[in-house]
C-alpha cells in the first residue's frame, strides 16, 4: 500500500472566510443604465423573511446591460419610503419597487410612490370592475377595502397581474424609468418579464452582457487574487470579481459590448490566461459543480467509482447521484460510521483501528482499498475525520480529515485540517475528496 502522507492543511480546499474582491473597474466600457431596487415590507426586516426578488431582478437587469448599484429594504413607513424613492430617482436611471401594493392600511407603496414623483393617484373604474369579477369567480364578494387597488399613479401604465389582485405600474419620467411591482414572486416575475423587461432593454440600447465563471480549488481568496491580479488588470473592460464560498473560490468575469462576438472574444482571452496561470487548480470554466466535473472525467475514460464515507455520512454519494446519468460510473457507496461497520463491510483491520484510530491515514487507506475490492470498481475514495463540535484532541483537533484513494495499482491518502462548523467541515471534506479524485484522474489521463 502506497501512502502519500503529510498535512496538506487545506492545499486541496480554500480555507479563508467569504470575501469579495473586485478587480479594476472597467474604463471606457459601454455606457450602461444604473438601477436601484427597493424591497418594501416590514416583514423583510425580520429574521423569518428574505428578499429574494432583488436577486432575481438583478440577474435579469444585468443580462440587458443595466447595472444594479443599490438595493434597499424599507419597512411599511411612509416617510422613510418616500425619502428612499426620491433619493433613488436622483441617483439612478431605473427604480424598481417590489411589495406594498395590497389593500390593507400597511400597504403604502401606491400613495408614497405617487407623492415621490409629484403625481396624484387616479381611480380606474375598470380595475375595480375587474377585481369584483375576479372575486366572483372565486365565489366571494370583494371586500370594499380592495377598492384601493383600483388607484394608479396619474400617467402611469397599468401592468396586468393575472396571478394576483394588485396591478403594477410603469412610468417613464423624463429620462427615468419607474416600475412599481407586487411583492409575491409568482406575481412579480411574470409581470416584470412580460411588461417591463422589453421597455428597459429598449432604453438600455444594444448592450449585451457576457459572463464566465471559473471555479478554483486548492487556493484561498488572497493567494488567488495575488496570482491573477496582474492578468485581469490588463483587461480594463472586464469586471472581475473573486468570490469565496463554502468550499471553493469563484472568479466571475463580465464584459459589456454592443457586439456579442467582441465581448465573448475578450472574455475568452482573459479566461484562457487565468487558466494558463492557475493550471489544474481551475476545475470548471462553465460554472459546473465538482461532482459534474468528476462525472464527465469518469465518463470520458469509461471508469467506475465507489465511495466509503465516515464523517461525511453519505454526502459524497448524494452529490454524485445528484448528477443525471451518474449510474454509468457511480456503482456503490457505504456509510461506515462505526468501527464495527468499517471492519465488517470494508475489511478494515481491527489492529489498524486499535493502533492508529478511526481517523488516520492507515484507516482511510484501508477503507478505500476495501471499498474498491467490495464494489469491483476502477476507483474508490474514502473519508474519515472529526467533524465536531466534540471529539477533537491535541493530536487530532476538530477538522482533522483523512482522504483515501484506491485504484488498481496503488492506494494513497492525504491529511487535511479544515476549518468551520460541523456542516462546513463535512461539506469541505466531500469537496476535497472529489477534488483529489479529479486530480488523480487528470494525472492518469496525462500518463495515457
Phi, psi and omega per residue, in radians:
X1 nan 2.140 3.113
X2 -1.564 2.299 3.137
X3 -2.120 2.233 3.065
X4 -1.853 1.543 -3.020
X5 -1.463 -2.812 3.131
X6 1.722 2.548 -3.116
X7 -1.566 1.932 3.137
X8 -1.349 -0.297 3.089
X9 0.776 0.787 3.021
X10 1.691 0.152 3.124
X11 -1.151 -0.279 3.111
X12 -1.712 -0.111 -3.029
X13 -2.514 2.447 3.021
X14 -1.223 2.407 -3.004
X15 -2.065 -0.107 -3.029
X16 -1.414 2.921 -3.127
X17 -1.349 2.725 -3.100
X18 -0.989 2.278 3.110
X19 -2.512 2.892 3.033
X20 -2.231 2.229 3.062
X21 -2.231 2.205 -3.091
X22 -1.928 2.339 3.134
X23 -1.265 -3.099 3.134
X24 -0.919 2.191 -3.113
X25 -1.186 2.562 -3.061
X26 -1.027 2.383 3.041
X27 -2.038 2.448 -3.123
X28 1.229 0.317 -3.116
X29 -1.438 2.993 3.131
X30 -1.093 2.315 -3.123
X31 -1.123 2.413 -3.091
X32 -2.256 2.606 3.015
X33 -1.205 2.569 3.070
X34 -1.816 2.609 -3.079
X35 -2.387 2.665 2.972
X36 -2.242 2.520 3.111
X37 -2.068 2.269 -3.136
X38 -2.080 1.966 3.094
X39 -1.628 2.229 -2.976
X40 -2.039 2.296 3.100
X41 2.555 2.171 -3.127
X42 -1.071 -0.486 -3.139
X43 -1.118 -0.430 -3.141
X44 -1.310 -0.169 3.104
X45 -1.683 0.131 3.104
X46 -1.818 2.828 3.131
X47 -1.195 -0.272 -3.037
X48 -1.433 -0.353 -3.046
X49 -2.162 2.549 -3.137
X50 -2.185 2.447 3.079
X51 -1.427 1.695 3.103
X52 -1.600 -0.316 -3.126
X53 -1.041 -0.698 -3.091
X54 -1.098 -0.667 3.127
X55 -1.126 -0.781 -3.138
X56 -1.123 -0.800 -3.139
X57 -1.115 -0.675 3.140
X58 -1.051 -0.753 3.128
X59 -1.087 -0.773 -3.138
X60 -1.131 -0.726 -3.136
X61 -1.186 -0.753 3.128
X62 -1.067 -0.599 -3.121
X63 -1.118 -0.433 3.119
X64 -1.838 0.256 3.051
X65 1.470 0.217 3.079
X66 -1.645 2.185 -3.074
X67 -1.622 2.132 3.063
X68 -1.438 2.035 -3.058
X69 -1.752 -0.339 -3.087
X70 -2.769 2.445 3.005
X71 -2.159 2.417 -3.107
X72 -2.350 2.459 2.979
X73 -1.935 2.208 -3.115
X74 -2.187 2.354 3.073
X75 -1.274 -3.099 -3.104
X76 -1.408 1.136 -3.096
X77 -2.210 2.003 -3.008
X78 -1.066 -0.783 -3.071
X79 -1.119 -0.817 -3.131
X80 -1.173 -0.648 3.134
X81 -1.183 -0.739 3.118
X82 -1.072 -0.763 3.110
X83 -1.066 -0.726 -3.115
X84 -1.135 -0.774 -3.137
X85 -1.163 -0.756 3.138
X86 -1.072 -0.759 3.127
X87 -1.130 -0.698 3.138
X88 -1.083 -0.698 -3.138
X89 -1.191 -0.475 3.072
X90 -1.250 -0.585 -3.001
X91 -1.642 -0.594 -2.863
X92 -2.144 2.724 3.128
X93 -1.395 -0.570 -3.079
X94 -2.182 2.247 3.080
X95 -2.176 2.160 3.135
X96 -2.125 2.210 3.038
X97 -1.924 2.568 3.064
X98 -2.267 2.324 3.060
X99 1.697 2.885 3.054
X100 1.376 0.391 -3.129
X101 -1.871 0.224 3.125
X102 -1.270 -3.092 -3.054
X103 -1.604 -0.051 -2.991
X104 -1.557 2.990 -3.065
X105 -1.051 -0.584 -3.080
X106 -1.478 0.029 3.065
X107 -1.586 1.652 -2.943
X108 -1.879 -0.014 -3.011
X109 -1.062 -0.710 -3.042
X110 -1.038 -0.943 -3.076
X111 -1.275 -0.606 -3.129
X112 -1.227 -0.686 3.104
X113 -1.076 -0.722 3.122
X114 -1.080 -0.829 3.121
X115 -1.061 -0.677 -3.066
X116 -1.120 -0.514 3.136
X117 -1.798 0.127 3.085
X118 1.248 0.565 3.140
X119 -2.110 2.845 3.055
X120 -1.650 2.821 2.972
X121 -1.555 2.352 -3.104
X122 -2.024 2.306 -3.129
X123 -1.376 2.392 3.119
X124 -2.092 1.906 -3.119
X125 -1.039 -0.654 -3.101
X126 -1.100 -0.627 3.111
X127 -1.123 -0.709 3.101
X128 -1.148 -0.727 -3.141
X129 -1.089 -0.741 3.128
X130 -1.098 -0.691 3.129
X131 -1.125 -0.782 3.136
X132 -1.071 -0.696 3.136
X133 -1.146 -0.680 3.130
X134 -1.126 -0.768 3.117
X135 -1.087 -0.633 3.105
X136 -1.103 -0.704 3.107
X137 -1.110 -0.477 3.094
X138 -1.454 -0.037 -3.126
X139 1.360 0.486 -3.095
X140 -2.364 2.764 2.983
X141 -1.566 2.429 -3.128
X142 -1.251 2.178 3.032
X143 -1.072 2.488 -3.097
X144 -1.052 -0.442 -3.120
X145 -1.095 -0.430 -3.125
X146 -1.239 -0.210 3.091
X147 -1.036 -0.407 3.112
X148 -1.034 -0.497 -3.087
X149 -1.376 0.042 3.069
X150 -1.668 0.067 3.117
X151 -1.712 2.333 -3.083
X152 -2.292 2.568 3.087
X153 -1.018 2.299 -3.125
X154 -0.977 2.168 3.118
X155 1.562 -0.114 -3.119
X156 -1.465 2.596 3.028
X157 -1.395 2.329 3.103
X158 -1.439 2.291 -3.123
X159 -1.823 2.031 -3.098
X160 -1.069 2.624 3.122
X161 -2.350 1.494 -3.137
X162 -1.198 -0.198 -3.068
X163 -1.810 0.055 -3.117
X164 -2.885 -3.120 -3.061
X165 -1.598 -0.303 -3.044
X166 -1.677 2.048 3.036
X167 -1.316 2.744 3.044
X168 -1.698 3.092 -3.138
X169 -2.440 2.496 3.082
X170 -2.292 2.329 -3.081
X171 -2.414 2.162 3.007
X172 -1.730 1.999 -3.033
X173 -2.123 1.811 -3.012
X174 0.987 -2.064 3.141
X175 -1.796 0.317 3.136
X176 -1.852 2.610 3.112
X177 -2.184 2.143 -3.071
X178 -2.130 2.184 3.074
X179 -2.127 2.185 3.139
X180 -1.951 1.933 -2.964
X181 -2.090 2.687 3.077
X182 -1.209 2.892 -3.066
X183 -1.489 -0.726 -3.100
X184 -1.049 2.218 -3.093
X185 -0.973 -0.618 -3.114
X186 -1.192 -0.312 3.047
X187 -1.685 -0.759 -3.057
X188 -1.165 -0.793 -3.012
X189 -1.105 -0.900 3.105
X190 -1.121 -0.577 3.118
X191 -1.108 -0.773 3.139
X192 -1.147 -0.810 -3.081
X193 -1.176 -0.647 -3.051
X194 -1.478 -0.503 -2.973
X195 -2.221 -0.208 -3.078
X196 -2.035 -0.717 -3.007
X197 -0.975 -0.797 -3.106
X198 -1.110 -0.638 3.126
X199 -1.128 -0.764 -3.129
X200 -1.235 -0.605 3.097
X201 -1.109 -0.709 3.106
X202 -1.128 -0.689 3.126
X203 -1.205 -0.583 -3.113
X204 -1.291 -0.391 -3.128
X205 1.528 -2.923 -3.058
X206 -1.474 0.907 3.132
X207 -1.644 2.277 3.031
X208 -1.997 2.584 3.119
X209 -2.093 2.229 3.078
X210 -2.052 2.493 -3.061
X211 -2.298 2.668 2.979
X212 -2.376 2.515 3.012
X213 -2.178 2.044 3.066
X214 -1.794 2.253 3.140
X215 -1.872 2.344 -2.992
X216 -2.201 2.357 3.069
X217 -2.087 2.703 3.064
X218 1.457 0.143 3.127
X219 -2.390 2.536 3.014
X220 -1.465 2.912 -3.086
X221 -1.057 -0.745 -3.084
X222 -1.201 -0.783 -3.127
X223 -1.170 -0.602 3.087
X224 -1.130 -0.815 -3.140
X225 -1.079 -0.708 3.119
X226 -1.060 -0.642 -3.101
X227 -1.285 -0.670 -2.997
X228 -1.845 -0.167 3.133
X229 -0.976 -0.745 3.111
X230 -1.066 -0.339 3.115
X231 -1.507 -0.916 -3.002
X232 -1.245 -0.405 3.111
X233 -1.202 -0.288 3.092
X234 -1.495 0.031 3.072
X235 -2.080 1.253 -3.015
X236 -1.161 -0.279 3.126
X237 -1.551 0.040 3.099
X238 -1.951 2.278 3.035
X239 -1.524 2.146 -3.101
X240 -1.984 2.168 3.113
X241 -2.176 2.370 3.116
X242 -1.933 2.080 -3.042
X243 -2.135 2.325 3.078
X244 -1.796 2.273 3.011
X245 -2.019 -2.791 -2.940
X246 -1.204 -0.298 -3.108
X247 -2.570 0.055 -3.103
X248 -2.741 2.961 3.058
X249 -1.965 2.394 3.132
X250 -1.997 2.404 3.033
X251 -1.878 1.952 -3.128
X252 -1.723 2.208 3.136
X253 -2.064 2.358 3.125
X254 -2.423 2.314 3.115
X255 -2.293 2.390 3.082
X256 -1.925 2.527 3.104
X257 -2.840 2.861 2.984
X258 -1.580 0.103 3.119
X259 -2.370 1.992 -3.085
X260 -1.046 -0.672 -3.121
X261 -1.106 -0.651 3.119
X262 -1.151 -0.804 3.140
X263 -1.080 -0.746 3.124
X264 -1.094 -0.729 -3.113
X265 -1.133 -0.705 3.123
X266 -1.139 -0.782 3.134
X267 -1.129 -0.720 3.109
X268 -1.040 -0.731 -3.133
X269 -1.100 -0.785 3.139
X270 -1.199 -0.788 -3.130
X271 -1.050 -0.748 -3.135
X272 -1.100 -0.661 3.129
X273 -1.209 -0.673 3.117
X274 -1.150 -0.765 3.114
X275 -1.102 -0.693 3.104
X276 -1.081 -0.590 3.132
X277 -1.338 -0.743 -3.013
X278 -1.583 -0.410 3.082
X279 1.125 -2.326 -3.016
X280 -1.137 -0.273 3.110
X281 -1.108 -0.474 3.075
X282 -1.423 1.983 -3.108
X283 -1.773 -0.197 3.096
X284 -2.678 2.411 3.027
X285 -2.048 0.126 -3.114
X286 -2.217 0.467 3.086
X287 1.056 0.610 3.097
X288 -1.512 2.716 3.019
X289 -1.401 2.859 3.123
X290 -1.060 -0.705 -3.118
X291 -1.172 -0.560 3.067
X292 -1.179 -0.737 3.132
X293 -1.105 -0.810 3.119
X294 -1.060 -0.729 3.125
X295 -1.057 -0.716 3.128
X296 -1.162 -0.677 3.124
X297 -1.131 -0.774 3.126
X298 -1.126 -0.700 3.125
X299 -1.115 -0.707 -3.088
X300 -1.092 -0.623 -3.114
X301 -1.755 0.035 3.115
X302 0.969 0.858 3.129
X303 -2.000 2.806 -3.098
X304 -2.045 2.806 -3.020
X305 -2.416 2.526 2.949
X306 -2.287 2.753 -3.027
X307 -2.329 2.339 3.029
X308 -2.021 2.140 -3.035
X309 -2.195 2.410 2.992
X310 -1.986 -1.403 -3.032
X311 -1.154 -0.428 -3.137
X312 -1.448 -0.206 2.960
X313 0.988 0.573 3.114
X314 1.714 0.030 -3.084
X315 -1.122 -0.698 -3.132
X316 -1.134 -0.802 3.097
X317 -1.049 -0.689 3.123
X318 -1.111 -0.769 3.142
X319 -1.122 -0.748 -3.131
X320 -1.089 -0.732 -3.077
X321 -1.436 -0.073 2.976
X322 -1.214 -0.346 -3.089
X323 -1.505 2.144 3.101
X324 -1.010 2.407 3.127
X325 1.486 0.103 -3.072
X326 -1.192 -0.271 3.120
X327 -1.138 -0.273 3.123
X328 -1.240 -0.431 -3.073
X329 -2.269 -0.428 3.140
X330 -1.668 2.040 -3.005
X331 -1.778 -0.653 -2.983
X332 -2.834 2.623 3.043
X333 -2.444 2.597 3.115
X334 -2.324 2.254 3.010
X335 -1.715 1.826 -3.075
X336 -1.945 1.390 -3.011
X337 -1.328 -0.647 -3.107
X338 -1.669 2.819 3.058
X339 -1.084 -0.685 3.138
X340 -1.012 -0.742 -3.138
X341 -1.159 -0.671 3.122
X342 -1.071 -0.693 -3.137
X343 -1.262 -0.867 -3.018
X344 -1.210 -0.732 -3.016
X345 -1.588 -0.560 -3.021
X346 -2.031 -0.119 3.131
X347 1.325 0.384 3.057
X348 -1.107 2.374 -3.090
X349 -1.220 2.353 3.062
X350 -1.106 -0.554 3.100
X351 -1.158 -0.700 3.092
X352 -1.049 -0.798 3.138
X353 -1.125 -0.676 -3.128
X354 -1.230 -0.701 -3.058
X355 -1.411 -0.649 -2.995
X356 -2.058 -0.313 -3.139
X357 1.600 2.852 -3.132
X358 -1.165 -0.571 3.132
X359 -1.715 1.567 -3.093
X360 -2.797 2.804 3.089
X361 -1.100 -0.690 -3.101
X362 -1.095 -0.756 3.131
X363 -1.196 -0.748 3.119
X364 -1.036 -0.724 3.128
X365 -1.119 -0.772 3.139
X366 -1.205 -0.557 3.068
X367 -1.093 -0.820 -3.134
X368 -1.141 -0.754 3.140
X369 -1.072 -0.803 -3.119
X370 -1.196 -0.616 3.133
X371 -1.166 -0.766 3.131
X372 -1.106 -0.730 -3.140
X373 -1.133 -0.762 -3.110
X374 -1.116 -0.783 -3.036
X375 -1.525 -0.229 -3.107
X376 0.976 0.860 3.129
X377 -1.876 2.975 3.110
X378 -1.291 -0.626 -3.105
X379 -2.362 2.730 2.972
X380 -2.543 2.545 3.014
X381 -2.206 2.682 -3.137
X382 -2.419 2.746 3.095
X383 -2.454 2.302 2.984
X384 -2.479 2.376 -3.077
X385 -2.985 -3.052 -3.135
X386 -2.007 1.788 -3.080
X387 -1.464 -0.294 3.095
X388 1.443 -3.046 0.060
X389 -1.335 -0.202 3.128
X390 -1.861 3.023 3.026
X391 1.741 -0.136 -3.130
X392 -1.400 2.710 3.063
X393 -2.311 3.088 3.089
X394 -1.073 -0.718 -3.110
X395 -1.341 -0.608 -3.116
X396 -2.300 1.458 -3.120
X397 -1.256 2.906 3.041
X398 -0.949 2.342 -3.085
X399 1.779 -0.122 3.070
X400 -1.262 2.170 -3.080
X401 -2.392 2.397 3.028
X402 -2.036 2.333 3.120
X403 -1.996 2.282 3.091
X404 -1.907 2.623 -3.139
X405 -2.450 2.282 -3.131
X406 -2.308 2.375 2.968
X407 -2.381 -2.983 -2.991
X408 -1.055 -0.658 -2.976
X409 -1.864 -0.137 -3.086
X410 -2.794 2.806 2.996
X411 -2.252 2.320 -3.104
X412 -2.287 2.748 3.079
X413 -2.433 2.704 2.987
X414 -2.343 2.663 3.086
X415 -1.936 2.442 3.123
X416 -2.345 2.684 2.988
X417 -2.138 1.907 -3.005
X418 -1.888 2.360 3.110
X419 -1.512 2.939 3.044
X420 2.049 3.091 3.072
X421 -1.433 -3.066 -3.075
X422 -0.989 -0.779 -3.129
X423 -1.071 -0.841 -3.090
X424 -1.161 -0.689 3.135
X425 -1.096 -0.749 3.128
X426 -1.139 -0.772 3.139
X427 -1.128 -0.801 -3.124
X428 -1.143 -0.558 3.071
X429 -1.119 -0.768 3.135
X430 -1.122 -0.685 3.129
X431 -1.164 -0.741 -3.123
X432 -1.136 -0.678 3.132
X433 -1.140 -0.774 3.111
X434 -1.146 -0.656 3.137
X435 -1.188 -0.668 3.107
X436 -1.105 -0.732 3.072
X437 -1.067 -0.778 3.118
X438 -0.973 -0.797 -3.105
X439 -1.162 -0.658 3.102
X440 -1.162 -0.681 3.107
X441 -1.118 -0.691 3.116
X442 -1.156 -0.699 3.089
X443 -1.088 -0.745 -3.131
X444 -1.102 -0.695 -3.123
X445 -1.190 -0.573 3.102
X446 -1.168 -0.667 -3.112
X447 -1.231 -0.405 -3.131
X448 -1.802 nan nan
